[in-house]
Amino acid sequence: MKTTHTLILAIAFLSISTVFAQKSNIEKDLKMYEQVWDNIVNKGQIELINDKNFDPNVVQINATGNLVGIADFKAYYQNFLTGFSDIKFTVEDAFGQGNKIVKHWRFQGKHTGDFFGIPATGKTVDIDGVTLVLMKDGRIAQEQDFMDNTVFMQQLGLVSDPNNLSIIDGAYKAFAVGDIPAVLGAMDPKIVWNEAEGNAYADGNPYIGPDAVLKGVFARIGEEHEYFKLKDIVLHEMSNNQVLATLRYEGKYKKNGATYDVQAAHLWTLNDRKVIAFQQYVDTKQLADAEKK
């Protein structure tokens, strides 16, 4: 009986010791993992992707084909260091069990260099994601990143935000019912607005900010016209977060009663779902002729 009791205690002790050992190992792995990636990304120490910190056969699981080995792994992440400046990489949270780690991260930077063959766009990105990690003998053996690539491409200006069309459509609908505050609300505080060269309202180009647009364009249109309408509006989604609108202006001047019906086009540029630039194209001769009648 005494032997059995001793055996049970020994087994319990070994089990508890194993649990504590595993906990100690994962805490050590987590500390090492976070420090290594902070130094690699934030300090640009790409040389830390070596056989001291990574298993020689480290695998980066990728939808376009897995990368195997330290050389390919290093080359892959070098793209982030050469492609972006003002980098800030933050591990929002990291936890693990056994030989597995889960990392929630955030990457911020400005695209100022070649990034996987994509020339610098000058755009800033702010993206978060999750990485699943396998550790082996205290070294990183496998990683798999999960992030919203569509949002990433949108931030780089390579894929337009699908909400752009509805934002511009909403602005036109608001203008049609005289809801000017809603139109101005769709604009970035630093919007750059340009009227077509030759248009009377181009005297203030470029109008910077919604208030300048209100005073220099919208208010003058209201003061000088008996009516001013936009019609036959067709929106065309474009790359680089731009929307082209083709339409017609229909208006009547107060001072002489002259009317016009002219072709026009608007090029809108958006960022983070706000209009940051506007360029008008219109038949300015017809407008000028009507105003002089």
C-alpha positions in Angstrom: 0.0 0.0 0.0 2.8 2.4 0.9 4.5 1.6 -2.4 1.3 2.3 -4.4 0.9 5.6 -2.5 4.4 6.6 -3.2 4.0 5.7 -6.9 0.8 7.9 -7.2 2.6 10.8 -5.6 5.5 10.4 -8.0 3.2 10.4 -11.0 1.4 13.5 -9.7 4.7 15.2 -9.1 5.8 14.4 -12.6 2.6 15.6 -14.1 2.8 18.9 -12.2 6.4 19.3 -13.1 5.6 18.7 -16.8 2.8 21.4 -16.7 5.1 23.9 -15.1 7.9 23.1 -17.6 5.5 23.6 -20.5 4.3 26.9 -19.1 7.9 28.0 -18.5 8.8 27.0 -22.1 5.9 28.9 -23.7 6.6 32.0 -21.7 10.2 31.9 -22.8 9.1 31.3 -26.4 6.6 34.2 -26.3 9.2 36.6 -24.9 11.8 35.6 -27.5 9.2 35.7 -30.3 8.0 39.2 -29.5 11.5 40.6 -29.1 12.8 39.1 -32.3 10.0 40.5 -34.4 10.1 43.9 -32.8 13.8 44.1 -33.6 13.3 42.8 -37.2 10.5 45.1 -38.2 10.8 48.2 -36.0 14.6 48.3 -36.0 15.2 46.9 -39.4 17.4 44.1 -38.1 16.6 41.7 -40.9 19.8 39.7 -40.0 18.0 38.3 -37.0 16.2 36.0 -39.4 19.0 33.4 -38.8 19.4 29.9 -37.6 19.7 31.1 -34.0 16.1 32.4 -34.0 14.5 30.4 -36.8 14.6 26.7 -37.6 16.8 26.1 -40.7 13.7 24.7 -42.5 11.3 27.4 -41.3 8.1 27.5 -43.4 6.1 30.6 -44.3 2.7 29.3 -45.4 1.5 31.4 -48.3 -1.5 31.3 -50.6 0.7 31.7 -53.6 3.1 28.9 -52.5 4.9 28.1 -49.3 8.4 29.5 -48.6 10.8 27.1 -47.0 14.2 27.9 -45.5 15.8 31.0 -43.9 17.0 32.6 -47.1 13.5 32.7 -48.7 11.9 33.6 -45.4 14.3 36.6 -45.1 13.8 37.7 -48.7 10.0 37.7 -48.2 10.1 40.0 -45.2 12.8 42.2 -46.7 10.0 43.5 -49.0 8.3 45.1 -46.0 11.5 46.9 -44.8 12.4 48.2 -48.3 8.9 48.9 -49.3 7.9 51.0 -46.3 9.2 53.8 -44.2 8.0 55.2 -40.9 7.2 51.7 -39.9 5.5 50.9 -36.6 4.9 47.3 -35.9 2.9 46.5 -32.7 2.1 43.1 -31.2 -1.4 43.8 -29.8 -1.6 40.4 -28.1 0.2 37.1 -28.1 -0.5 33.9 -26.3 0.4 30.3 -26.6 0.2 26.7 -25.5 2.6 23.9 -26.0 4.6 24.8 -29.1 1.9 27.0 -30.6 1.7 30.8 -30.5 -1.1 33.1 -31.8 -0.1 36.7 -32.5 -2.4 39.6 -33.1 -0.4 42.4 -34.7 -0.7 45.9 -36.3 1.4 47.2 -39.1 1.7 50.9 -40.0 3.9 52.6 -42.6 4.3 54.7 -45.7 4.8 53.0 -49.0 8.0 54.7 -50.3 9.9 51.8 -51.9 9.5 48.7 -54.1 7.1 46.2 -52.4 7.0 42.8 -54.1 7.4 44.7 -57.4 4.9 47.4 -56.7 6.4 50.8 -57.2 6.1 53.3 -54.3 2.6 54.9 -54.1 3.3 57.3 -51.2 0.2 55.9 -49.5 0.1 55.1 -45.8 -1.2 51.8 -44.5 -2.6 50.8 -41.2 -3.5 47.1 -41.2 -3.9 44.4 -38.6 -3.9 40.7 -38.7 -3.2 37.4 -37.0 -0.2 35.0 -37.3 -0.3 31.4 -36.3 3.2 30.2 -35.2 4.8 26.8 -34.5 7.9 26.8 -32.3 10.6 24.1 -32.3 13.3 23.8 -29.7 13.0 27.5 -28.9 13.1 28.6 -32.5 10.4 29.8 -34.9 9.6 26.9 -37.2 6.5 28.0 -39.1 4.3 31.0 -39.6 1.0 31.7 -41.3 -0.4 35.2 -41.6 -4.0 36.1 -41.9 -5.1 39.6 -42.9 -7.5 41.4 -45.2 -5.5 41.8 -48.4 -8.3 43.7 -50.1 -8.2 46.4 -47.4 -4.4 46.4 -47.7 -4.6 46.9 -51.5 -7.2 49.6 -51.0 -4.9 51.5 -48.7 -2.1 51.3 -51.2 -4.5 52.8 -53.8 -4.3 49.7 -56.0 -7.9 48.6 -55.4 -10.7 51.1 -55.0 -12.9 51.1 -51.9 -16.2 49.5 -53.0 -18.0 52.2 -50.9 -16.8 55.0 -53.1 -19.7 54.9 -55.6 -22.3 55.0 -52.9 -20.6 58.0 -51.2 -20.6 60.0 -54.4 -24.1 58.9 -55.3 -25.2 60.1 -51.8 -23.5 63.4 -52.4 -25.4 64.0 -55.7 -28.7 63.0 -54.1 -28.1 65.4 -51.2 -27.3 68.2 -53.6 -30.5 67.5 -55.6 -32.7 68.1 -52.5 -30.6 71.1 -51.3 -29.0 69.3 -48.4 -25.7 71.1 -48.8 -24.5 70.2 -45.2 -24.6 66.5 -46.3 -22.6 67.3 -49.4 -20.0 69.2 -47.4 -20.0 66.3 -44.8 -18.7 63.9 -47.5 -15.6 66.1 -47.9 -12.3 65.8 -46.2 -11.4 68.9 -44.1 -8.5 69.5 -46.5 -10.3 68.7 -49.8 -8.7 70.3 -52.9 -11.5 71.5 -55.2 -10.8 72.7 -58.8 -13.4 74.2 -61.2 -12.8 73.8 -64.9 -10.3 76.3 -66.4 -12.3 79.0 -68.1 -15.2 78.7 -65.8 -16.1 81.8 -63.9 -15.9 80.0 -60.6 -12.3 78.9 -61.3 -11.1 82.3 -60.0 -10.7 80.7 -56.6 -8.8 77.6 -57.7 -7.9 75.6 -55.8 -10.5 75.8 -53.1 -9.1 74.2 -49.9 -11.6 72.8 -47.4 -15.4 72.5 -47.4 -16.0 76.1 -46.2 -14.1 77.5 -49.2 -16.1 75.3 -51.6 -19.3 76.5 -49.9 -18.5 80.2 -50.2 -16.6 80.1 -53.5 -18.8 77.7 -55.5 -22.1 76.6 -53.9 -23.1 80.0 -52.6 -22.3 81.8 -55.8 -24.3 79.2 -57.8 -27.3 79.9 -55.5 -27.0 83.6 -55.7 -26.6 83.8 -59.5 -29.1 81.2 -60.6 -32.9 81.0 -60.7 -32.3 77.2 -60.8 -29.4 74.9 -61.2 -29.8 71.2 -61.7 -27.6 68.2 -62.3 -29.1 65.5 -64.5 -28.3 62.3 -66.4 -25.7 61.4 -63.8 -23.7 58.2 -64.5 -21.0 57.1 -62.1 -18.0 55.2 -63.3 -15.8 53.4 -60.8 -12.1 53.8 -61.4 -8.8 52.6 -59.9 -6.8 54.5 -57.3 -10.0 55.4 -55.4 -11.4 57.7 -58.0 -14.9 58.0 -59.4 -15.8 59.7 -62.7 -19.2 61.2 -63.1 -20.6 62.1 -66.5 -23.6 64.4 -66.3 -25.3 67.5 -67.6 -25.9 71.0 -66.1 -29.3 72.6 -66.5 -29.6 76.1 -65.3 -31.1 79.6 -65.6 -29.3 82.9 -64.8 -31.2 85.4 -62.7 -29.7 88.5 -64.3 -30.7 87.8 -67.9 -33.0 84.8 -67.8 -30.7 82.9 -70.1 -30.8 79.1 -69.8 -28.3 76.4 -70.6 -28.0 72.7 -70.9 -24.4 71.6 -71.1 -22.3 68.5 -70.8 -20.0 68.1 -67.8 -17.8 65.6 -66.0 -16.5 65.4 -62.4 -13.5 63.5 -61.2 -13.7 62.6 -57.5 -10.8 61.2 -55.5 -11.5 59.6 -52.1 -9.4 58.4 -49.2 -10.8 56.7 -46.1 -14.3 57.3 -47.5 -13.9 61.0 -47.7 -13.6 63.2 -50.8 -10.0 64.6 -50.9 -10.0 66.1 -54.4 -12.5 67.2 -57.1 -11.9 68.3 -60.7 -14.6 69.7 -62.8 -14.7 69.5 -66.7 -17.4 71.4 -68.5 -18.2 73.2 -71.7 -17.2 76.6 -70.4 -18.0 78.4 -73.7 -21.7 77.6 -73.5 -21.8 78.8 -69.9 -20.0 82.0 -70.8 -22.2 82.6 -73.8 -25.3 82.2 -71.7 -24.1 84.5 -69.0 -23.4 87.3 -71.5 -26.8 87.2 -73.2 
